[in-house]
Amino acid sequence: MNNAIDPEKLNKAPFASSCFMGLGQILYLKQYIRGGLFALVEVIMLFCIVWGSKGIVPANKKAADYMTGIPEADEMEEYFSDLAEDNKKVSKKYSGIIASRAKAYEKFAKKHLKDYVADFDFDDLENIDNDVEDAVYDLDDDKVYDTFSKMSEKYAAQLAVLMSHTNHEDFDENYDGCIYCKNAHSKGHRTTKHFAPFRGPIVSSLIGLVTLGSKQNTTVTKYMDHSIFMMINGIFALIVIGFFVFLYILNVNSAKAAVKKITKLGHFQSMKEAQNDISQNSFATIAIAPSIVMIAIFSVIPLLFSALVAFTNYSSPDHIPPNNLVDWVGLSNFVQMFSMKVGGGEWARTFGWTAIWTIVWAIFATFTCFFVGFFYAFVLQDRRVIIPKFFRTVYILPYAIPTMLSLFVWANLLNGTVGPINRTLQLIGLIDQPIPWLSDPWVAKGALIFVNIWIGFPYSMILTTSSMTAISNSLYEAAVIDGATKWQQFKSITYPLVMFQLKPTLIMQFAGNINNFGAVFFLTGGGPNMPQAGLTTVTNCGATDLLISWIYKLTMSTPARYNLASVLSLLVFAVLVPFALYNYTRTKSFKEGEV
């Protein structure tokens, strides 16, 4: 073993790495690249925890402008004029700024205010500003005015910086010596922030997630606490902490593994060896990290946010931020949605009817489309069918037309008063009274399932046809030799092999139909009203509404009930995802992976 290696010192690396992330690997293991990265993560995390600020909330817009702006130019000029006798150094700097401003105004006037130049006295340093400004207003040219404003702001800022260095009282009211105030003070501005230790973005976000804000004594929206943004920031902070914990554990485990490797090799890794080790062993982790981060931001955060809203009173008109805060209410939304004892039990009864209809709809919409498509695909495979390509093209047309347009057309066809279907049936004498296709709850549900078959079966037919064409003809030839009938061939060859390939698709179609918003929204709009009196009025849920369309109505109607919509979303997610995963993992295609 190399004498430069001290086993006792090496064994301290994991403990040192757990106390100071990455530093133990640098000092004890000479892992400069890996240790440096871990140490950088720790420094950034500590900075986000420690380095923060507390806000100064202005009461109104005027106070906000005062706190974040600079004094008026006239006030500053008056102040410096009074100061001239007592402070010659400041007076000299002030005179330099005023002289420079007068030269800039003279150049500006000769370029943009040629008709007014003769009236200006550029030697009157303190009044030329007002004279030029009056001329600019009189000219009424937006471009010239913008140029003048930028120039005036430039010299006003210089005066403000000089004024702040004299410790004028205008800069003392909200100044307590913190880093934010010093920075603003040095630039001639005031501030609405003070430094506060251990109030960094991570800590502030977690506090906001717990409290969801507090009522601020201000009329300026910018300075009000926004409960929803605070909740999102808190969730993001939790995700960041989760990544940090993962990296912390990875850091300690990496230190332990490095100790074993160095002890085995008998020497420390060179820089080139460390680079090769990272490129070979850590490439997969580094490559997949951006995807994990994107999933966390665009998938995990929205899911957690949607779930947490279910435990708040986020609804209009009383709890819409920023004018009103949102509060945590625990399980009260779940009680309201599922308990028959709350109110008249309208929400619970509506949920029961809608949940049952959603399941019935998903079953019928999935299996009718699938097996109707299966039937037509099987029939068109028969050699006795003439020009099967023509029939396939015709049957695919409903799928090729945009679904929204098809549903709008069907909504007009099934109109109970002037719809062509009812008018035709009456003209040929098959019915005396119009059939309430979309105005009767039960008939509307049947019509919805029928229209969905017409729109959805071509997709299943295409999938089934592609699966059937992949079946070897030798299987059918062997079956014919054995004396199998067409039904036996279908039962023993076609159906098992097709279902082997398409069962996962069937499960996904079922999951998709539970959330099939478009079919309901564009055909019936969720209507008609529930058969039970008062349910639709209280809950805004129609007889053909699925859970997903009901969620849409709860969020888009007035009053908006985001909290109850979140309860339903959470329920759909909690039931649907385990169901789909369980059934998918039990399919033969998932278990075996081959026919």
C-alpha positions as CSV (number, residue, x, y, z in Angstrom):
1,M,0.0,0.0,0.0
2,N,1.2,3.5,-0.8
3,N,2.6,5.2,2.3
4,A,0.7,8.5,1.3
5,I,-2.6,6.8,2.2
6,D,-3.6,6.9,5.9
7,P,-6.5,4.4,6.5
8,E,-7.6,6.2,9.6
9,K,-7.8,9.5,7.8
10,L,-9.7,7.8,4.9
11,N,-12.3,6.4,7.3
12,K,-13.1,10.0,8.5
13,A,-14.3,11.0,5.0
14,P,-17.9,9.7,5.2
15,F,-18.4,11.5,8.5
16,A,-16.8,14.7,7.3
17,S,-18.9,14.5,4.1
18,S,-22.1,14.2,6.2
19,C,-21.1,17.3,8.2
20,F,-19.8,19.4,5.3
21,M,-21.2,18.2,2.0
22,G,-18.3,17.5,-0.4
23,L,-15.6,19.0,1.8
24,G,-14.8,15.6,3.3
25,Q,-14.3,14.2,-0.2
26,I,-11.9,17.1,-1.1
27,L,-9.8,17.0,2.2
28,Y,-9.7,13.3,2.9
29,L,-10.2,11.6,-0.5
30,K,-8.9,14.2,-3.0
31,Q,-12.1,13.9,-5.0
32,Y,-11.9,17.5,-6.3
33,I,-14.5,17.4,-9.0
34,R,-17.1,15.4,-7.3
35,G,-16.5,17.0,-3.9
36,G,-16.5,20.5,-5.4
37,L,-19.9,19.9,-7.0
38,F,-21.4,18.6,-3.8
39,A,-19.9,21.5,-1.8
40,L,-21.3,23.9,-4.4
41,V,-24.8,22.4,-3.9
42,E,-24.5,22.8,-0.1
43,V,-23.4,26.4,-0.4
44,I,-26.3,27.3,-2.7
45,M,-28.7,25.6,-0.4
46,L,-27.4,27.3,2.7
47,F,-27.5,30.7,0.9
48,C,-31.2,30.0,0.0
49,I,-31.9,29.3,3.7
50,V,-30.0,32.0,5.4
51,W,-29.9,35.0,3.0
52,G,-33.4,36.5,2.9
53,S,-35.4,39.6,3.5
54,K,-38.4,41.0,5.3
55,G,-40.8,43.3,3.5
56,I,-41.9,46.9,4.3
57,V,-45.5,47.1,3.2
58,P,-46.7,50.5,2.0
59,A,-50.2,51.5,2.8
60,N,-51.1,52.7,-0.7
61,K,-49.8,53.5,-4.1
62,K,-48.6,56.9,-3.1
63,A,-46.6,55.4,-0.2
64,A,-45.2,52.7,-2.5
65,D,-44.0,55.3,-5.0
66,Y,-42.4,57.3,-2.2
67,M,-40.7,54.2,-0.8
68,T,-39.3,52.9,-4.1
69,G,-38.7,56.1,-6.0
70,I,-36.4,59.1,-5.6
71,P,-37.2,62.6,-4.4
72,E,-38.7,65.2,-6.8
73,A,-36.0,67.1,-8.7
74,D,-37.3,70.5,-7.5
75,E,-37.1,69.3,-3.9
76,M,-33.5,68.1,-4.4
77,E,-32.5,71.4,-6.0
78,E,-34.0,73.4,-3.2
79,Y,-32.2,71.2,-0.7
80,F,-28.8,71.6,-2.4
81,S,-29.3,75.4,-2.7
82,D,-29.8,75.6,1.1
83,L,-26.8,73.3,1.7
84,A,-24.4,75.4,-0.4
85,E,-23.2,77.6,2.4
86,D,-22.5,74.8,4.9
87,N,-21.0,72.1,2.6
88,K,-18.8,73.4,-0.2
89,K,-17.8,69.9,-1.3
90,V,-21.3,68.8,-1.9
91,S,-22.2,72.1,-3.4
92,K,-19.4,71.7,-5.9
93,K,-20.6,68.3,-7.0
94,Y,-24.1,69.6,-7.2
95,S,-23.0,72.5,-9.4
96,G,-21.2,70.0,-11.7
97,I,-24.3,67.9,-12.2
98,I,-26.5,71.0,-12.9
99,A,-24.0,72.3,-15.4
100,S,-23.8,69.0,-17.1
101,R,-27.5,68.8,-17.3
102,A,-27.8,72.3,-18.8
103,K,-25.3,71.3,-21.6
104,A,-27.3,68.2,-22.3
105,Y,-30.6,70.3,-22.4
106,E,-28.9,72.8,-24.8
107,K,-27.9,70.0,-27.2
108,F,-31.3,68.4,-26.9
109,A,-33.1,71.7,-27.6
110,K,-31.1,72.5,-30.6
111,K,-31.9,69.1,-32.1
112,H,-35.6,68.7,-31.1
113,L,-36.9,72.2,-30.1
114,K,-35.5,74.5,-32.8
115,D,-38.5,76.8,-32.6
116,Y,-38.0,77.4,-28.9
117,V,-34.2,77.7,-28.6
118,A,-34.3,81.5,-28.9
119,D,-36.5,81.7,-25.8
120,F,-34.2,79.6,-23.5
121,D,-31.5,81.0,-21.2
122,F,-29.1,78.1,-20.8
123,D,-27.0,80.1,-18.3
124,D,-30.0,79.9,-15.8
125,L,-28.9,76.5,-14.7
126,E,-31.6,75.8,-12.1
127,N,-34.6,77.0,-14.2
128,I,-33.7,75.7,-17.7
129,D,-35.0,72.3,-16.7
130,N,-38.6,73.7,-16.3
131,D,-38.3,75.8,-19.4
132,V,-37.3,72.8,-21.6
133,E,-40.0,70.6,-20.0
134,D,-42.7,73.2,-20.8
135,A,-41.6,73.4,-24.4
136,V,-41.6,69.6,-24.7
137,Y,-45.2,69.5,-23.4
138,D,-46.2,72.2,-25.8
139,L,-44.6,70.3,-28.8
140,D,-46.8,67.2,-28.0
141,D,-44.4,64.7,-29.6
142,D,-44.3,61.3,-27.8
143,K,-40.9,60.4,-29.1
144,V,-39.3,63.7,-28.1
145,Y,-41.0,63.5,-24.7
146,D,-39.6,60.0,-24.1
147,T,-36.1,61.2,-24.9
148,F,-36.5,64.1,-22.6
149,S,-37.8,61.9,-19.8
150,K,-34.9,59.5,-19.9
151,M,-32.5,62.4,-19.9
152,S,-34.2,64.0,-16.9
153,E,-34.3,60.8,-15.0
154,K,-30.6,60.3,-15.5
155,Y,-29.7,63.6,-13.9
156,A,-32.4,63.2,-11.2
157,A,-30.8,59.9,-10.2
158,Q,-27.4,61.6,-10.0
159,L,-28.8,64.2,-7.7
160,A,-30.5,61.5,-5.6
161,V,-27.2,59.6,-5.2
162,L,-25.5,62.8,-4.0
163,M,-28.4,63.6,-1.7
164,S,-28.4,60.1,-0.2
165,H,-24.7,60.6,0.7
166,T,-25.6,63.6,2.8
167,N,-27.9,61.3,4.9
168,H,-30.9,63.5,4.1
169,E,-34.0,62.5,6.1
170,D,-35.8,61.4,3.0
171,F,-33.5,58.4,3.0
172,D,-33.7,57.7,6.7
173,E,-37.3,56.8,7.3
174,N,-37.0,53.2,6.1
175,Y,-33.3,52.8,6.6
176,D,-31.9,50.6,9.3
177,G,-28.5,49.7,7.9
178,C,-29.3,46.3,6.3
179,I,-27.7,45.3,3.0
180,Y,-30.8,46.0,0.9
181,C,-31.1,49.5,2.3
182,K,-27.5,50.3,1.9
183,N,-27.6,49.2,-1.7
184,A,-30.7,51.3,-2.5
185,H,-29.3,54.2,-0.5
186,S,-26.1,54.2,-2.5
187,K,-28.1,54.5,-5.7
188,G,-30.3,57.3,-4.4
189,H,-33.4,55.1,-4.0
190,R,-35.4,54.0,-1.0
191,T,-36.3,50.4,-0.4
192,T,-39.2,48.1,0.6
193,K,-36.9,45.3,1.9
194,H,-34.7,44.7,4.9
195,F,-32.2,41.9,5.4
196,A,-33.5,39.2,7.7
197,P,-31.3,36.2,8.6
198,F,-32.8,32.7,8.0
199,R,-35.5,34.1,5.9
200,G,-34.1,32.9,2.5
201,P,-36.4,31.8,-0.3
202,I,-36.5,28.2,1.0
203,V,-37.5,29.2,4.5
204,S,-39.9,31.9,3.3
205,S,-41.6,29.5,0.9
206,L,-42.1,26.8,3.6
207,I,-43.6,29.4,6.0
208,G,-45.9,30.6,3.2
209,L,-47.0,27.0,2.5
210,V,-47.9,26.6,6.2
211,T,-49.6,30.0,6.7
212,L,-50.8,30.8,3.1
213,G,-50.2,34.4,3.9
214,S,-51.6,37.0,6.3
215,K,-53.7,40.1,5.7
216,Q,-51.6,43.1,4.8
217,N,-52.7,46.6,5.6
218,T,-52.3,47.9,2.1
219,T,-54.3,48.7,-1.0
220,V,-51.5,47.9,-3.4
221,T,-52.0,44.4,-4.9
222,K,-48.3,43.9,-5.5
223,Y,-47.6,43.9,-1.7
224,M,-50.5,41.7,-0.7
225,D,-49.9,38.0,0.1
226,H,-51.1,35.7,-2.6
227,S,-52.1,32.4,-1.1
228,I,-52.0,30.4,-4.3
229,F,-48.5,31.6,-5.3
230,M,-47.3,31.0,-1.8
231,M,-48.6,27.4,-2.0
232,I,-46.8,26.8,-5.3
233,N,-43.6,28.3,-4.0
234,G,-43.8,26.1,-0.9
235,I,-44.3,23.0,-3.1
236,F,-41.4,24.0,-5.2
237,A,-39.3,24.4,-2.0
238,L,-40.2,20.9,-0.9
239,I,-39.1,19.5,-4.3
240,V,-35.8,21.4,-4.0
241,I,-35.3,20.0,-0.4
242,G,-36.1,16.5,-1.8
243,F,-33.4,16.8,-4.4
244,F,-31.0,18.1,-1.8
245,V,-31.7,15.2,0.5
246,F,-31.1,12.8,-2.4
247,L,-27.8,14.5,-3.2
248,Y,-26.8,14.4,0.4
249,I,-27.4,10.7,0.7
250,L,-25.6,10.2,-2.6
251,N,-22.7,12.3,-1.3
252,V,-22.3,10.1,1.8
253,N,-22.6,6.9,-0.1
254,S,-20.1,8.2,-2.7
255,A,-17.6,8.9,0.1
256,K,-18.0,5.4,1.5
257,A,-17.5,3.8,-2.0
258,A,-14.5,6.0,-2.6
259,V,-12.9,4.9,0.6
260,K,-13.2,1.3,-0.4
261,K,-11.9,2.0,-3.9
262,I,-8.9,4.0,-2.8
263,T,-8.0,1.4,-0.2
264,K,-8.2,-1.4,-2.8
265,L,-6.2,0.5,-5.4
266,G,-3.6,1.7,-2.9
267,H,-3.5,5.3,-4.3
268,F,-5.7,8.3,-4.8
269,Q,-7.3,8.9,-8.1
270,S,-5.6,11.3,-10.4
271,M,-7.6,14.1,-12.0
272,K,-7.8,12.2,-15.3
273,E,-8.9,9.0,-13.5
274,A,-11.6,11.0,-11.7
275,Q,-12.9,12.4,-14.9
276,N,-13.0,9.0,-16.5
277,D,-14.7,7.6,-13.5
278,I,-17.4,10.3,-13.5
279,S,-17.9,9.9,-17.3
280,Q,-18.3,6.2,-17.1
281,N,-20.2,5.7,-13.8
282,S,-22.2,8.9,-13.5
283,F,-23.1,9.5,-17.2
284,A,-26.5,7.9,-16.9
285,T,-27.4,9.9,-13.8
286,I,-26.2,13.2,-15.3
287,A,-28.0,12.5,-18.6
288,I,-31.3,11.6,-17.0
289,A,-31.2,14.5,-14.4
290,P,-32.7,17.2,-16.7
291,S,-35.6,14.9,-17.5
292,I,-36.2,14.3,-13.8
293,V,-36.1,18.0,-13.0
294,M,-38.6,18.8,-15.8
295,I,-40.9,16.0,-14.6
296,A,-40.7,17.4,-11.1
297,I,-41.5,21.0,-12.2
298,F,-44.2,20.2,-14.9
299,S,-45.8,17.1,-13.5
300,V,-45.2,16.6,-9.8
301,I,-45.7,20.3,-8.7
302,P,-49.1,20.6,-10.6
303,L,-50.3,17.2,-9.1
304,L,-49.3,18.2,-5.6
305,F,-50.9,21.6,-6.0
306,S,-54.2,20.1,-7.3
307,A,-54.2,17.7,-4.3
308,L,-53.5,20.4,-1.7
309,V,-56.2,22.7,-3.0
310,A,-58.7,20.0,-1.8
311,F,-57.7,20.9,1.8
312,T,-58.3,24.6,1.4
313,N,-61.3,26.9,1.0
314,Y,-60.2,28.2,-2.4
315,S,-63.4,29.3,-3.9
316,S,-65.2,32.5,-5.1
317,P,-66.3,35.0,-4.1
318,D,-64.9,35.1,-0.5
319,H,-61.5,33.3,-0.9
320,I,-59.9,34.5,-4.2
321,P,-56.5,36.0,-3.6
322,P,-54.9,38.5,-3.5
323,N,-57.8,40.5,-2.1
324,N,-58.9,37.6,0.0
325,L,-56.7,34.9,1.5
326,V,-57.1,31.1,1.2
327,D,-57.0,29.0,4.4
328,W,-56.4,25.4,5.2
329,V,-59.7,23.7,6.2
330,G,-58.6,20.1,6.6
331,L,-61.1,17.5,5.5
332,S,-64.2,19.7,5.5
333,N,-64.4,19.7,1.7
334,F,-64.4,15.9,1.7
335,V,-67.1,15.9,4.4
336,Q,-69.2,18.3,2.2
337,M,-68.8,16.2,-0.9
338,F,-69.4,12.8,0.6
339,S,-71.6,13.3,3.7
340,M,-75.4,13.1,3.6
341,K,-75.5,15.2,6.8
342,V,-74.1,18.4,5.3
343,G,-76.9,20.6,4.0
344,G,-79.5,18.5,2.4
345,G,-77.0,15.9,1.1
346,E,-77.2,17.4,-2.4
347,W,-73.5,17.1,-3.0
348,A,-73.2,13.5,-1.8
349,R,-76.2,12.4,-3.9
350,T,-74.9,14.2,-7.0
351,F,-71.5,12.6,-6.5
352,G,-73.0,9.2,-6.2
353,W,-75.1,9.5,-9.4
354,T,-72.2,11.0,-11.3
355,A,-69.7,8.5,-10.2
356,I,-71.9,5.6,-11.1
357,W,-72.7,7.1,-14.5
358,T,-69.0,7.7,-15.1
359,I,-68.2,4.1,-14.5
360,V,-71.1,2.9,-16.6
361,W,-70.1,5.3,-19.4
362,A,-66.5,4.2,-19.3
363,I,-67.5,0.5,-19.5
364,F,-69.9,0.9,-22.4
365,A,-67.9,3.5,-24.3
366,T,-64.8,1.3,-24.1
367,F,-66.2,-2.1,-24.8
368,T,-68.8,-1.1,-27.4
369,C,-66.2,0.8,-29.5
370,F,-63.6,-1.9,-29.1
371,F,-65.8,-4.9,-30.0
372,V,-67.7,-3.1,-32.8
373,G,-64.3,-2.2,-34.2
374,F,-63.2,-5.8,-33.7
375,F,-66.2,-7.1,-35.5
376,Y,-65.8,-4.9,-38.5
377,A,-62.1,-5.7,-38.7
378,F,-62.8,-9.4,-38.5
379,V,-65.5,-9.3,-41.2
380,L,-63.4,-7.2,-43.6
381,Q,-60.6,-9.8,-43.2
382,D,-62.9,-12.4,-44.9
383,R,-61.9,-13.0,-48.4
384,R,-65.5,-13.2,-49.5
385,V,-65.9,-9.4,-48.9
386,I,-65.6,-7.5,-52.1
387,I,-63.5,-4.3,-52.2
388,P,-62.6,-4.4,-48.5
389,K,-60.3,-1.4,-48.9
390,F,-63.3,0.7,-49.9
391,F,-65.3,-0.3,-46.8
392,R,-62.3,0.3,-44.5
393,T,-62.0,3.8,-46.0
394,V,-65.7,4.5,-45.4
395,Y,-65.6,3.3,-41.9
396,I,-62.5,5.3,-41.1
397,L,-64.2,8.6,-42.1
398,P,-65.9,9.3,-38.8
399,Y,-62.5,9.0,-37.1
400,A,-60.8,11.2,-39.7
401,I,-63.3,14.1,-39.2
402,P,-62.5,16.2,-36.1
403,T,-64.4,14.9,-33.2
404,M,-65.7,18.3,-32.1
405,L,-67.3,18.9,-35.5
406,S,-68.9,15.5,-35.5
407,L,-70.4,16.0,-32.1
408,F,-71.8,19.4,-33.1
409,V,-73.4,17.8,-36.2
410,W,-74.9,15.1,-34.0
411,A,-76.2,17.6,-31.5
412,N,-78.1,19.2,-34.4
413,L,-79.3,15.9,-35.8
414,L,-80.6,14.9,-32.4
415,N,-82.3,18.2,-31.6
416,G,-85.7,17.3,-30.1
417,T,-87.7,20.0,-31.9
418,V,-86.2,20.7,-35.3
419,G,-83.7,17.8,-35.5
420,P,-83.7,16.0,-38.9
421,I,-83.9,12.6,-37.2
422,N,-87.2,13.4,-35.4
423,R,-88.6,15.2,-38.4
424,T,-87.9,12.3,-40.7
425,L,-89.3,9.7,-38.3
426,Q,-92.5,11.8,-37.9
427,L,-92.8,12.3,-41.7
428,I,-92.7,8.6,-42.4
429,G,-95.2,7.9,-39.5
430,L,-92.9,5.9,-37.2
431,I,-93.5,8.3,-34.2
432,D,-96.2,10.8,-33.3
433,Q,-94.2,12.8,-30.7
434,P,-90.6,13.9,-31.0
435,I,-88.1,11.6,-29.1
436,P,-86.3,13.7,-26.4
437,W,-82.9,12.6,-27.5
438,L,-81.0,15.2,-25.5
439,S,-83.6,16.4,-23.1
440,D,-84.5,13.2,-21.2
441,P,-81.7,12.1,-18.8
442,W,-81.9,8.4,-19.7
443,V,-82.4,8.8,-23.4
444,A,-79.6,11.3,-23.5
445,K,-77.2,8.8,-21.9
446,G,-78.1,6.2,-24.5
447,A,-77.7,8.7,-27.3
448,L,-74.3,9.7,-25.9
449,I,-73.1,6.0,-25.9
450,F,-74.5,5.5,-29.5
451,V,-72.7,8.6,-30.9
452,N,-69.5,7.6,-29.2
453,I,-69.7,4.2,-30.9
454,W,-70.0,5.9,-34.3
455,I,-67.0,8.2,-33.6
456,G,-64.8,5.7,-31.7
457,F,-65.1,2.3,-33.4
458,P,-62.8,3.2,-36.4
459,Y,-59.9,3.6,-34.1
460,S,-60.4,0.1,-32.6
461,M,-61.0,-1.3,-36.1
462,I,-57.6,0.1,-37.3
463,L,-55.8,-1.4,-34.2
464,T,-57.4,-4.7,-34.6
465,T,-56.8,-5.0,-38.3
466,S,-53.1,-4.3,-37.8
467,S,-52.9,-7.0,-35.1
468,M,-54.8,-9.5,-37.2
469,T,-52.5,-9.0,-40.2
470,A,-49.5,-9.8,-38.0
471,I,-50.9,-13.3,-37.3
472,S,-49.2,-16.0,-39.4
473,N,-51.4,-17.7,-42.0
474,S,-49.7,-21.0,-41.1
475,L,-51.7,-21.1,-37.9
476,Y,-55.0,-20.9,-39.8
477,E,-53.8,-23.4,-42.4
478,A,-52.9,-25.8,-39.6
479,A,-56.3,-25.2,-38.0
480,V,-58.1,-25.9,-41.3
481,I,-56.2,-29.2,-41.7
482,D,-57.3,-30.1,-38.2
483,G,-60.9,-29.4,-39.2
484,A,-61.4,-26.3,-37.2
485,T,-64.5,-24.1,-38.1
486,K,-64.4,-20.4,-38.6
487,W,-65.7,-19.8,-35.1
488,Q,-63.1,-22.2,-33.6
489,Q,-60.4,-20.4,-35.5
490,F,-61.6,-17.1,-34.2
491,K,-61.9,-18.4,-30.6
492,S,-58.6,-20.2,-30.5
493,I,-56.3,-18.1,-32.7
494,T,-57.6,-14.7,-33.7
495,Y,-59.2,-13.5,-30.4
496,P,-56.4,-14.6,-28.0
497,L,-53.6,-13.2,-30.1
498,V,-55.3,-9.9,-30.8
499,M,-56.2,-9.5,-27.1
500,F,-52.7,-10.3,-26.1
501,Q,-51.5,-7.3,-28.0
502,L,-54.4,-4.9,-27.5
503,K,-55.4,-5.6,-23.9
504,P,-53.1,-2.8,-22.6
505,T,-54.6,-0.5,-25.1
506,L,-58.1,-1.5,-24.0
507,I,-57.2,-0.6,-20.4
508,M,-55.8,2.8,-21.5
509,Q,-59.0,3.4,-23.5
510,F,-61.0,2.7,-20.4
511,A,-58.9,5.1,-18.4
512,G,-59.3,7.7,-21.1
513,N,-63.0,7.3,-21.3
514,I,-63.4,8.1,-17.6
515,N,-61.9,11.4,-18.5
516,N,-63.6,11.8,-21.9
517,F,-64.5,15.4,-21.5
518,G,-65.1,16.3,-25.2
519,A,-67.9,13.7,-25.9
520,V,-70.1,15.0,-23.1
521,F,-69.2,18.7,-23.4
522,F,-69.8,19.1,-27.1
523,L,-72.8,16.8,-27.5
524,T,-75.0,17.4,-24.4
525,G,-73.1,20.0,-22.4
526,G,-73.7,17.8,-19.4
527,G,-77.5,18.3,-19.7
528,P,-80.3,17.8,-19.1
529,N,-80.8,18.5,-15.4
530,M,-80.6,15.7,-12.8
531,P,-83.9,13.8,-12.4
532,Q,-83.8,14.6,-8.6
533,A,-85.1,18.1,-8.0
534,G,-82.6,20.7,-6.8
535,L,-79.4,18.7,-7.4
536,T,-78.4,20.6,-10.6
537,T,-79.3,23.9,-9.1
538,V,-77.1,23.4,-6.1
539,T,-74.2,21.5,-7.6
540,N,-74.3,22.7,-11.2
541,C,-74.0,19.1,-12.4
542,G,-76.2,17.7,-15.2
543,A,-77.5,14.2,-15.8
544,T,-74.9,13.3,-18.4
545,D,-72.0,15.0,-16.8
546,L,-69.0,12.8,-16.0
547,L,-66.7,13.6,-13.1
548,I,-64.3,15.4,-15.4
549,S,-67.0,17.6,-17.0
550,W,-68.4,18.3,-13.5
551,I,-64.9,19.4,-12.4
552,Y,-64.8,21.8,-15.3
553,K,-68.1,23.3,-14.4
554,L,-67.1,23.7,-10.8
555,T,-64.0,25.7,-11.8
556,M,-65.4,27.7,-14.7
557,S,-68.9,28.6,-13.4
558,T,-69.9,31.3,-10.9
559,P,-69.3,30.8,-8.0
560,A,-66.1,28.9,-8.8
561,R,-65.5,26.0,-6.3
562,Y,-61.9,25.1,-6.9
563,N,-61.7,23.3,-3.6
564,L,-64.5,20.9,-4.4
565,A,-63.2,20.4,-7.9
566,S,-59.8,19.4,-6.4
567,V,-61.5,16.9,-4.2
568,L,-63.0,15.2,-7.3
569,S,-59.8,15.4,-9.2
570,L,-57.9,13.8,-6.3
571,L,-60.5,11.0,-6.1
572,V,-60.3,10.3,-9.9
573,F,-56.5,10.2,-9.7
574,A,-56.5,8.0,-6.6
575,V,-58.9,5.4,-8.1
576,L,-57.9,5.5,-11.8
577,V,-54.1,5.3,-11.6
578,P,-53.9,2.3,-9.3
579,F,-56.6,0.6,-11.3
580,A,-54.8,1.2,-14.6
581,L,-51.4,0.1,-13.2
582,Y,-52.8,-3.0,-11.6
583,N,-54.6,-4.2,-14.6
584,Y,-51.8,-3.3,-17.0
585,T,-49.1,-5.2,-15.0
586,R,-51.4,-8.3,-14.9
587,T,-51.6,-8.5,-18.7
588,K,-49.6,-11.2,-20.4
589,S,-47.9,-8.7,-22.7
590,F,-46.4,-7.0,-19.7
591,K,-45.5,-10.2,-17.9
592,E,-44.1,-12.2,-20.8
593,G,-43.1,-9.5,-23.3
594,E,-43.6,-11.9,-26.2
595,V,-46.2,-14.1,-27.9
